[in-house]
Amino acid sequence: MNECIDINIRKELINFRPDDSRVITKFFTPGNNNREYNIISRILTLSEKESEKILVQTIARFEHRHRNIKRIFKDNFERINTEGDLSMLSLNQKLLIGAYFTMEYSIESAALFNPSIVPAPSQDTGSGLLNVIISFRAVGEGHISSIVFRKGKINEKGILDVETKSATVEKAKIIPNHTYQKESFISKLKELKSYDLVKDIFDNLLDEFTYKELLESIARFKKKKEKKKKKVVSEKVPRYIQTIEVLEWLAESTYSVQFDKGLDISGRVLFPMSKNDSKGLEDARFVLFTDTNGSKRYYATYTAYNGRTILPQLIETEDFVNFKITTLNGKGSQNKGMALFPEKIKGKYAMISRNDNENLFIMFSDDIYYWENPQLLKEPELYWEFFQIGNSGSPLKTEKGWLLITHGVGPVRSYYLGAVLLDLKNPQKVIARLEEPLLMADENERDGYVPNVVYSCGAIIHNKRLIIPYAMSDTRSGIASLLLNDLLCKMKTV
């Protein structure tokens, strides 16, 4: 048997750093109707000539930073003009009012970290190059997280070349009147033991329904309840009202968005769109999933955060232009760090998770949106993971087994990357592990928002090399690569 050589990890010169010049626009309001009225009143005191001059100056300052600044101003005016009282104003007045209720937001002014990497939908056949898409968690003012992308190529030597990022950055546009599947809502409400309270709402809906149809059915249900309501109510807030709030919460957590196809992928930003992710879309673990019929689709598990609670969610896309966002249901859909296998195992979807904040678990399901019965996969065993362990992206298929890059937390809350090998046919079984950390923060990587951390949300294998994009101290990101066989050789059978 050949003796294993030390793993030679090559850290690329390329560095992904936060760039505060990358800005999107957001609707901006003082949140007070009286103040909104006062602002609009002041604007309307301006003469037509004064209004036009201010508008022209404002457009000139911002039109090179956003592709359609007039449309942005007009849309934000409409958000203020909900009652239609201002509909008779001139277009210039509407645009100027909209400008006052618009702000710029620097999406990655604080951090650009926790990357994952997948093959791009389009490849240069026979070139020896692999086109890839890298996703990042971008953090700006108020610690709001979004998902951004970069496009690049990996050559036959495993060296990544990244294309220049777009100067124009845009949020996705939500697709109105998204459709929902009745079965997934019923499953979640049954899990919460509250379906029977609102069964009549679903009896009035088709198996596939729109948001508008849901609201209409809820209104009809409430009206019937009001007619039957007794004079004396034992509950301060009826349980069915609380269940309806959960139902509306689920609907708002499931939506579809799209980008303009002409916008470069580095200009596309998945920014919070619902109440559940109002503070961020965190740590997306993208994977290219191949179904049993050979069809391919990208999925990403991520954590939605509203400032108080977290919610595991799923992103789906085929082209990185159109995205579907869905809530993950079931008792197994808990906590952070879910990572989907890139294919089914014995006809079932498979998922790595960390349901108890400490150990690694594995789950199987017939339904990609519903997860139950997490089974313990691995506990912290080594000194650099005694505090907790988790995954660092979806498992990678190799001839010797499923390679799972892990992260462990050790002394002084230092994060390390490690590796375990799972049986190909039975991934519930750990067959080998790396005894020492695979990657740790170098001296020049230790300082940042959260010191002493290396972290990844997904790696890739190309031409027998393992390429790992990784975050440095929750601030910036880099790329490490190594020969796959060197790693597999160093792993100890368990």
C-alpha positions in Angstrom: 0.0 0.0 0.0 1.4 3.4 -1.0 2.1 5.8 1.8 0.0 9.0 1.8 1.8 12.3 1.2 0.8 15.5 3.1 -2.1 17.4 1.6 -0.8 20.4 -0.3 -3.5 23.1 -0.1 -3.1 25.9 -2.6 -4.7 29.2 -1.6 -5.3 31.3 -4.7 -4.3 34.9 -4.9 -7.9 35.8 -5.8 -9.8 37.5 -3.0 -13.5 38.5 -2.8 -13.9 41.6 -0.6 -16.9 43.7 0.3 -17.5 46.5 -2.2 -19.5 49.5 -0.9 -20.0 50.9 -4.4 -22.5 48.0 -5.2 -25.8 49.6 -4.4 -29.5 48.8 -5.0 -32.5 51.0 -4.3 -35.1 50.5 -1.5 -38.4 52.1 -0.8 -37.8 54.7 2.0 -40.5 56.0 4.3 -40.7 57.5 7.8 -43.4 55.0 8.5 -45.8 57.7 9.7 -48.8 58.8 7.6 -48.6 62.4 8.9 -44.9 62.7 8.0 -45.5 61.3 4.5 -48.3 63.9 4.0 -46.0 66.7 5.2 -43.2 65.6 2.8 -45.6 65.4 -0.2 -47.1 68.8 0.7 -43.7 70.5 0.7 -42.9 69.0 -2.7 -46.2 70.2 -4.1 -45.4 73.8 -3.0 -42.7 73.9 -5.7 -43.5 75.5 -9.0 -43.5 73.3 -12.1 -40.1 74.8 -13.1 -38.6 74.2 -9.7 -39.9 70.6 -9.7 -38.5 69.9 -13.1 -35.1 71.3 -12.2 -34.8 69.2 -9.0 -36.0 66.1 -10.9 -33.5 66.6 -13.7 -30.6 67.0 -11.2 -31.7 64.0 -9.3 -31.9 61.8 -12.3 -28.6 63.0 -13.6 -27.0 62.0 -10.2 -28.4 58.5 -10.1 -29.2 57.2 -13.7 -25.7 55.8 -14.2 -26.0 53.8 -11.0 -29.3 52.2 -11.8 -30.6 50.9 -15.1 -34.1 52.5 -15.0 -34.2 55.1 -12.2 -37.4 56.7 -13.6 -39.2 53.4 -13.2 -37.9 53.0 -9.7 -39.2 56.5 -8.8 -42.6 55.8 -10.4 -43.0 52.5 -8.6 -42.1 54.1 -5.2 -44.6 56.8 -5.9 -47.3 54.2 -6.4 -46.4 52.6 -3.1 -47.2 56.0 -1.4 -50.3 56.7 -3.5 -52.2 53.7 -2.3 -55.5 55.6 -2.0 -55.1 57.1 -5.5 -55.5 60.7 -4.2 -52.4 61.8 -6.1 -53.2 60.2 -9.5 -54.0 63.5 -11.2 -50.5 64.9 -10.7 -48.2 65.3 -13.6 -45.6 62.6 -14.4 -42.7 64.8 -13.3 -44.4 65.5 -9.9 -45.0 61.8 -9.4 -41.4 61.0 -10.2 -40.1 63.7 -7.8 -42.3 62.4 -5.0 -41.1 58.9 -5.7 -37.5 60.1 -5.6 -38.0 61.4 -2.0 -39.3 58.0 -1.0 -36.3 56.1 -2.5 -32.9 55.3 -0.9 -29.8 53.5 -1.9 -28.6 50.5 0.0 -25.0 49.2 -0.2 -25.6 45.4 -0.2 -22.1 44.2 0.7 -20.6 47.2 2.5 -19.9 45.1 5.6 -19.1 41.6 4.4 -18.9 39.1 1.5 -18.6 35.6 2.8 -19.9 32.0 3.2 -19.6 31.1 -0.5 -20.8 28.0 -2.4 -19.9 27.0 -6.0 -21.7 25.0 -8.7 -21.2 24.3 -12.5 -22.9 27.0 -14.6 -25.9 26.1 -16.7 -23.9 26.8 -19.9 -20.6 25.1 -20.6 -17.8 25.4 -23.2 -17.9 21.8 -24.5 -14.5 20.2 -24.9 -12.5 23.2 -23.7 -11.2 21.6 -20.5 -12.6 24.6 -18.7 -15.5 24.4 -16.2 -17.8 27.4 -16.1 -19.0 28.0 -12.6 -21.2 30.2 -10.5 -20.2 31.3 -7.0 -22.8 32.5 -4.6 -22.0 34.7 -1.5 -23.8 36.0 1.5 -23.5 39.8 1.3 -24.1 42.0 4.3 -24.8 45.7 4.4 -26.1 48.3 6.8 -28.2 46.9 9.7 -26.6 43.5 9.1 -29.2 42.6 6.4 -28.0 39.6 4.4 -28.7 39.0 0.7 -27.4 36.5 -1.9 -25.1 37.7 -4.7 -23.3 35.9 -7.5 -20.0 35.9 -9.5 -19.3 34.0 -12.7 -15.9 32.3 -13.5 -14.0 29.5 -15.1 -11.8 26.8 -13.6 -9.0 25.6 -15.9 -7.5 22.1 -16.0 -5.1 23.0 -13.3 -7.9 23.9 -10.9 -7.2 27.7 -11.1 -10.3 29.9 -11.0 -10.5 33.0 -13.1 -13.5 35.3 -12.2 -15.1 37.7 -14.6 -15.3 41.4 -13.7 -18.3 42.1 -11.6 -21.1 44.3 -12.9 -21.3 47.9 -11.9 -25.1 47.8 -12.0 -26.8 45.8 -9.2 -30.5 45.1 -9.1 -33.0 43.2 -6.9 -35.2 40.5 -8.4 -38.7 41.4 -9.2 -41.4 39.4 -7.5 -43.8 37.6 -9.8 -47.3 38.6 -8.9 -50.0 36.1 -7.9 -47.7 33.2 -7.2 -49.4 29.8 -7.2 -49.4 27.4 -4.3 -49.9 23.7 -3.7 -52.7 22.9 -1.3 -51.0 19.7 -0.1 -47.9 21.5 1.3 -50.0 24.0 3.3 -52.2 21.2 4.8 -49.1 19.2 5.8 -47.6 22.2 7.6 -50.8 23.0 9.4 -51.3 19.4 10.4 -47.8 19.4 11.8 -48.8 22.4 13.9 -52.1 20.6 14.9 -54.2 23.4 13.6 -55.5 22.3 10.2 -59.0 21.3 11.5 -59.5 24.9 12.7 -59.3 26.3 9.1 -60.3 23.3 7.0 -63.1 25.2 5.4 -60.6 27.6 3.9 -59.0 24.8 1.9 -62.3 23.2 1.0 -62.9 26.4 -1.0 -59.6 26.2 -2.9 -58.3 24.1 -5.8 -55.3 21.8 -5.4 -53.3 24.7 -6.9 -54.4 28.2 -6.0 -53.2 31.8 -6.2 -52.5 34.2 -3.4 -55.5 36.2 -4.4 -57.7 33.1 -4.2 -56.3 32.3 -0.8 -57.1 35.8 0.5 -60.6 35.6 -0.9 -61.2 32.2 0.8 -59.8 33.6 4.1 -62.2 36.6 3.9 -65.2 34.3 3.2 -64.2 32.1 6.1 -63.9 35.0 8.5 -67.3 36.4 7.4 -69.0 33.1 8.2 -67.2 32.9 11.5 -68.3 36.4 12.4 -72.0 35.5 11.8 -71.7 32.5 14.1 -69.7 34.3 16.8 -71.4 34.2 20.3 -71.7 37.2 22.5 -69.4 35.7 25.1 -66.0 34.5 23.7 -63.8 32.4 26.0 -60.6 33.2 24.1 -59.2 36.7 23.8 -57.9 35.8 20.3 -59.7 32.9 18.7 -57.4 30.0 17.8 -58.5 30.1 14.2 -57.3 33.7 13.9 -53.9 32.6 15.1 -53.9 29.8 12.5 -54.9 32.2 9.7 -51.9 34.3 10.7 -49.7 31.3 10.3 -51.3 30.5 7.0 -50.7 34.0 5.7 -47.1 33.8 7.0 -46.6 30.5 5.0 -48.0 32.1 1.9 -45.7 35.2 2.2 -42.7 32.8 2.6 -43.4 31.2 -0.7 -42.9 33.3 -3.8 -41.2 33.5 -7.2 -38.9 36.2 -8.5 -37.1 36.9 -11.8 -34.3 39.1 -13.1 -34.0 40.8 -16.5 -32.1 38.3 -18.7 -29.9 41.2 -19.9 -28.5 41.8 -16.4 -25.2 40.1 -15.8 -25.3 37.5 -13.1 -22.9 39.5 -10.9 -25.6 42.3 -10.9 -28.4 40.0 -9.6 -29.2 40.2 -5.9 -31.6 38.0 -4.0 -32.7 40.5 -1.4 -35.2 40.0 1.4 -38.8 40.0 -0.1 -41.0 38.7 2.8 -41.5 39.3 6.5 -39.8 36.1 7.3 -36.5 37.0 5.7 -36.7 40.8 6.4 -33.3 40.7 8.1 -31.7 38.3 5.7 -31.2 35.3 3.4 -28.3 33.5 5.1 -25.8 30.9 4.0 -27.2 29.5 0.8 -25.9 26.1 0.0 -26.3 25.7 -3.8 -26.2 22.3 -5.5 -26.8 21.1 -9.0 -29.3 18.3 -8.6 -29.7 15.5 -11.1 -33.1 13.7 -11.0 -33.6 10.0 -11.8 -34.9 11.0 -15.3 -31.6 12.9 -16.0 -33.1 16.4 -15.7 -31.1 18.9 -13.8 -32.1 21.7 -11.5 -30.3 23.9 -9.0 -31.4 23.9 -5.4 -30.2 25.9 -2.4 -31.1 25.5 1.2 -30.8 28.7 3.2 -31.8 30.3 6.5 -34.5 33.1 6.5 -34.1 35.5 9.4 -36.6 38.1 10.5 -34.6 39.5 13.4 -36.1 37.1 16.0 -36.6 33.7 14.5 -35.0 31.6 11.7 -36.8 29.5 9.1 -35.2 26.9 6.8 -36.2 27.6 3.1 -35.4 26.3 -0.3 -34.4 28.1 -3.5 -35.0 26.5 -6.9 -33.7 27.7 -10.3 -32.8 26.3 -13.7 -31.1 29.4 -15.2 -30.3 31.8 -12.3 -32.8 34.2 -13.9 -36.1 32.8 -12.5 -36.1 31.7 -8.8 -38.7 30.0 -6.7 -38.6 30.4 -2.9 -40.3 27.8 -0.7 -40.6 27.1 3.0 -39.3 23.7 4.1 -41.8 21.8 6.3 -41.7 18.9 8.7 -40.2 18.3 12.1 -36.8 17.7 10.5 -36.8 21.2 9.0 -35.3 22.8 12.0 -32.3 24.9 12.8 -29.5 26.0 10.4 -27.2 24.1 8.0 -29.4 21.8 5.8 -27.6 20.6 2.7 -29.2 18.5 -0.1 -27.5 15.6 -1.7 -27.0 16.1 -5.5 -29.1 13.1 -6.4 -31.6 10.7 -4.9 -30.5 7.8 -2.7 -32.6 4.6 -3.3 -35.3 6.7 -4.8 -35.5 9.3 -2.0 -34.2 12.8 -1.5 -31.4 13.0 1.1 -30.4 15.8 3.3 -27.6 16.5 5.8 -28.7 18.7 8.8 -27.8 19.8 12.2 -31.1 19.6 14.1 -29.8 20.1 17.6 -27.1 22.8 17.0 -24.4 20.3 17.9 -24.3 17.1 15.8 -24.6 16.0 12.2 -27.9 14.3 11.1 -29.1 12.8 7.9 -32.7 12.6 6.6 -34.5 11.0 3.7 -37.8 12.1 2.1 -40.1 11.4 -0.9 -41.0 15.1 -0.9 -38.2 17.7 -1.2 -40.3 20.2 0.7 -41.1 18.0 3.7 -38.5 16.5 6.1 -38.9 14.2 9.1 -37.1 11.7 11.2 -33.5 13.0 11.4 -31.0 10.3 12.2 -27.8 11.0 14.0 -24.9 10.8 11.6 -21.8 12.0 13.5 -21.1 13.6 16.9 -18.1 15.9 17.7 -15.1 13.6 18.3 -12.0 15.6 17.6 -10.4 18.4 19.6 -11.2 21.0 16.9 -14.9 20.2 16.8 -15.7 19.5 20.5 -18.0 22.6 20.6 -20.1 21.7 17.6 -19.9 20.4 14.0 -21.9 21.1 10.9 -21.7 20.6 7.2 -20.0 23.0 4.8 -22.1 22.3 1.7 -23.7 19.4 -0.1 -21.9 16.1 -0.3 -19.7 15.5 -3.3 -19.8 12.2 -5.1 -16.5 10.3 -5.5 -15.6 6.8 -6.5 -14.8 6.0 -2.8 -17.8 7.6 -1.2 -19.7 10.8 -0.6 -17.2 13.4 0.5 -18.8 15.7 3.0 -16.8 18.9 3.9 -17.6 19.7 7.5 -16.9 22.6 9.9 -16.0 22.2 13.5 -15.7 24.7 16.4 -12.8 24.4 18.8 -10.9 26.4 21.4 -11.5 30.2 21.5 -14.5 29.7 19.1 -12.1 29.0 16.2 -13.8 27.4 13.1 -12.0 24.7 11.1 -12.9 22.8 7.9 -12.7 19.0 8.0 -13.9 16.1 5.9 -15.8 12.8 6.4 -16.6 10.1 3.8 -20.0 8.5 3.7 -20.9 5.1 2.1 -22.1 5.6 -1.5 -25.1 3.3 -1.2 -25.8 3.8 2.5 -24.7 7.4 3.4 -26.0 6.9 6.9 -22.7 5.2 7.5 -19.5 7.2 8.0 -16.7 5.1 6.5 -13.7 7.5 6.9 -12.7 10.8 8.4 -9.9 13.3 8.3 -8.2 13.4 11.8 -6.7 16.9 11.5 -8.3 20.0 10.2 -8.3 20.4 6.4 -8.3 24.2 6.6 -7.9 26.8 9.3 -7.5 30.6 9.3 -4.0 31.7 8.4 -2.5 34.6 10.4 -3.6 37.1 7.7 -7.2 35.6 7.7 -7.9 35.6 11.4 -9.1 39.2 11.8 -12.6 40.3 10.8 -16.2 40.7 11.9 -16.0 37.3 13.6 -12.3 36.4 14.2 -10.7 33.0 13.7 -13.3 31.6 11.3 -13.1 29.7 8.0 -16.4 28.6 6.6 -17.8 27.3 3.3 -21.2 26.6 1.9 -20.2 24.3 -0.9 -17.2 23.0 -2.9 -16.7 21.4 -6.3 -14.5 18.8 -8.0 -12.9 19.4 -11.3 -10.1 17.4 -13.1 -9.3 15.5 -9.9 -8.9 18.7 -7.8 -11.2 19.8 -5.0 -11.9 23.5 -5.1 -13.2 25.1 -1.9 -14.4 28.7 -1.8 -14.2 29.7 1.8 -15.0 32.7 4.1 -12.4 34.4 6.2 -13.6 35.6 9.6 -17.1 36.5 8.3 -15.8 39.4 6.3 -14.2 38.3 2.9 -13.7 35.2 0.9 -10.9 33.2 -0.9 -10.3 30.0 -2.8 -8.4 26.9 -1.7 -7.7 23.8 -3.9 -6.0 20.5 -3.4 -5.7 17.1 -5.1 -8.8 15.0 -4.3 -6.8 11.7 -4.0 -4.4 13.3 -1.5 -7.3 14.1 0.7 -9.0 10.7 0.3 -5.7 8.9 1.0 -5.2 10.8 4.3 -8.7 10.0 5.6 -8.8 7.3 8.3 -11.2 4.4 8.0 -13.7 4.2 10.9 
